């Protein structure tokens, strides 16, 4: 049993579940396992409520872990989708235009771009430095669009060096007054 810290609140987690529930009416309907989580405060106000389906059998021993997994997955998906919709990737509902596979193609290209930018954020120090210097991802994309529209760069590295030089960061940062004074001695 946990001990409440001063100023903390106790929350009640209520789990409900059922196994082998038909997903739709009628014979031959797919059967799923369903669980629900409600979190309420001491006054009984519901702070969080959600439900999930799974093919895993749900028991009293695993329902909390399955709900926590569903909650984490939902959060990850929402945060990624929010980034793709609002942070310069332009993933939107208007991708439904086209005769056959245009929406899938455009969504796939957006997700691939997001993946490459995520990999770059982990592996490329110059990319991280430029992204940290520019105020938003949209600014980064607008700068890249303008530069590549009018200039041809021999490589990705050449583009990043050009941007660092223009932003006066990294190896192209202007020396501080203290550094300049140390060089004069």
C-alpha positions as CSV (number, residue, x, y, z in Angstrom):
1,X,0.0,0.0,0.0
2,X,1.4,3.4,-1.0
3,X,1.6,6.4,1.2
4,X,0.2,9.7,-0.1
5,X,2.7,12.6,-0.2
6,X,1.5,15.9,1.2
7,X,-0.5,17.8,-1.4
8,X,-0.9,14.7,-3.6
9,X,-4.3,13.2,-4.6
10,X,-5.4,9.6,-4.6
11,X,-7.0,8.5,-7.9
12,X,-9.2,5.4,-8.4
13,X,-8.5,3.2,-11.4
14,X,-11.5,1.2,-12.4
15,X,-11.1,-1.6,-14.9
16,X,-13.8,-3.5,-16.7
17,X,-13.3,-6.2,-19.3
18,X,-14.9,-8.9,-21.3
19,X,-13.5,-11.6,-23.5
20,X,-14.8,-13.0,-26.9
21,X,-17.2,-10.1,-27.5
22,X,-18.6,-9.9,-31.1
23,X,-17.3,-6.8,-32.9
24,X,-20.5,-6.5,-34.9
25,X,-24.0,-8.0,-34.9
26,X,-24.6,-11.2,-36.9
27,X,-23.2,-14.6,-37.2
28,X,-19.5,-15.0,-38.0
29,X,-18.6,-11.6,-36.4
30,X,-15.0,-11.2,-35.4
31,X,-14.7,-11.8,-31.6
32,X,-12.4,-9.5,-29.6
33,X,-11.4,-9.0,-26.0
34,X,-12.4,-5.6,-24.6
35,X,-11.2,-3.6,-21.6
36,X,-12.0,-0.2,-20.2
37,X,-10.2,2.1,-17.8
38,X,-11.8,5.0,-15.8
39,X,-9.6,7.1,-13.5
40,X,-11.5,9.3,-11.0
41,X,-10.4,11.6,-8.2
42,X,-11.5,11.5,-4.6
43,X,-14.7,13.4,-5.4
44,X,-15.6,10.8,-8.0
45,X,-15.0,13.1,-11.0
46,X,-13.8,11.1,-14.0
47,X,-10.4,12.4,-15.0
48,X,-9.7,9.8,-17.8
49,X,-11.8,7.2,-19.6
50,X,-10.9,5.0,-22.6
51,X,-11.5,1.5,-23.9
52,X,-9.4,-0.8,-26.1
53,X,-9.9,-4.1,-27.9
54,X,-7.2,-6.8,-28.3
55,X,-6.8,-10.4,-29.3
56,X,-5.0,-11.1,-26.0
57,X,-7.1,-12.8,-23.3
58,X,-7.8,-10.3,-20.6
59,X,-7.6,-11.4,-16.9
60,X,-7.5,-9.7,-13.5
61,X,-3.7,-10.2,-13.6
62,X,-3.1,-8.5,-16.9
63,X,-5.8,-5.9,-17.4
64,X,-3.9,-3.0,-15.8
65,X,-0.8,-3.7,-18.0
66,X,-2.9,-4.0,-21.1
67,X,-4.7,-0.7,-20.4
68,X,-1.3,1.0,-19.7
69,X,0.0,-0.3,-23.0
70,X,-3.1,0.9,-24.8
71,X,-2.8,4.3,-23.1
72,X,0.9,4.6,-24.0
73,X,0.3,3.6,-27.6
74,X,-2.6,6.0,-27.9
75,X,-0.4,8.8,-26.6
76,X,2.5,8.0,-29.0
77,X,0.1,7.9,-32.0
78,X,-1.6,11.1,-31.0
79,X,1.8,13.0,-30.5
80,X,3.2,11.7,-33.8
81,X,0.0,12.5,-35.7
82,X,-0.1,16.0,-34.1
83,X,3.5,16.5,-35.3
84,X,2.6,15.3,-38.8
85,X,-0.4,17.6,-39.0
86,X,0.8,20.8,-37.3
87,X,4.6,21.0,-37.5
88,X,5.3,21.4,-41.2
89,X,4.6,17.9,-42.6
90,X,1.1,19.0,-43.9
91,X,-0.5,15.6,-43.2
92,X,-4.2,16.4,-43.5
93,X,-7.6,14.9,-44.3
94,X,-7.4,16.4,-47.8
95,X,-5.1,13.4,-48.8
96,X,-8.3,11.7,-49.9
97,X,-8.1,13.3,-53.3
98,X,-7.0,11.2,-56.2
99,X,-8.4,8.2,-58.1
100,X,-6.7,5.2,-56.4
101,X,-3.6,5.4,-54.2
102,X,-2.7,9.0,-54.0
103,X,-3.7,9.4,-50.4
104,X,-1.7,6.4,-49.4
105,X,1.3,7.6,-51.3
106,X,1.2,11.1,-49.8
107,X,0.8,9.8,-46.3
108,X,3.7,7.3,-46.8
109,X,6.0,10.1,-48.1
110,X,5.1,12.2,-45.1
111,X,5.7,9.4,-42.6
112,X,9.1,8.6,-44.3
113,X,10.1,12.3,-44.1
114,X,9.2,12.3,-40.4
115,X,11.2,9.0,-40.0
116,X,14.3,10.5,-41.7
117,X,14.2,13.7,-39.7
118,X,13.9,11.6,-36.5
119,X,17.0,9.5,-37.5
120,X,18.9,12.7,-38.4
121,X,18.0,14.2,-35.0
122,X,19.7,11.1,-33.4
123,X,22.7,10.8,-35.7
124,X,23.7,14.1,-37.3
125,X,25.2,16.7,-35.0
126,X,25.0,19.5,-37.7
127,X,21.3,18.8,-38.2
128,X,20.7,18.9,-34.5
129,X,22.6,22.2,-34.2
130,X,20.7,23.9,-37.0
131,X,17.3,22.6,-35.7
132,X,18.2,23.9,-32.2
133,X,19.1,27.3,-33.6
134,X,16.0,27.8,-35.7
135,X,12.8,28.6,-33.6
136,X,10.5,26.0,-35.2
137,X,10.4,23.0,-37.5
138,X,8.3,25.1,-39.9
139,X,11.1,27.7,-40.0
140,X,13.6,24.9,-40.8
141,X,11.4,23.6,-43.6
142,X,10.8,27.1,-45.0
143,X,14.6,27.9,-45.0
144,X,15.3,24.6,-46.7
145,X,12.6,25.2,-49.3
146,X,14.0,28.7,-50.1
147,X,17.6,27.6,-50.3
148,X,17.0,24.5,-52.5
149,X,14.7,26.5,-54.8
150,X,17.4,28.9,-55.8
151,X,20.7,27.2,-55.0
152,X,22.1,23.8,-56.0
153,X,24.2,22.1,-53.3
154,X,26.7,19.3,-54.1
155,X,25.5,17.3,-51.1
156,X,23.5,17.2,-47.9
157,X,26.7,18.1,-46.0
158,X,27.2,21.1,-48.3
159,X,23.7,22.4,-47.5
160,X,24.2,22.0,-43.8
161,X,27.6,23.8,-43.9
162,X,26.0,26.6,-45.9
163,X,23.2,26.9,-43.3
164,X,25.6,26.9,-40.4
165,X,27.7,29.6,-42.1
166,X,24.7,31.8,-42.6
167,X,23.4,31.2,-39.1
168,X,27.0,31.7,-37.7
169,X,26.9,28.6,-35.6
170,X,29.1,25.6,-35.1
171,X,32.5,26.0,-36.7
172,X,31.3,29.2,-38.3
173,X,30.3,30.9,-35.0
174,X,31.8,34.3,-34.5
175,X,34.3,34.3,-31.6
176,X,33.1,35.9,-28.4
177,X,34.9,39.0,-27.1
178,X,36.7,36.9,-24.6
179,X,37.9,34.5,-27.3
180,X,39.0,37.3,-29.6
181,X,40.9,39.0,-26.7
182,X,42.7,35.7,-25.9
183,X,43.9,35.4,-29.6
184,X,45.4,38.9,-29.5
185,X,47.7,38.0,-26.6
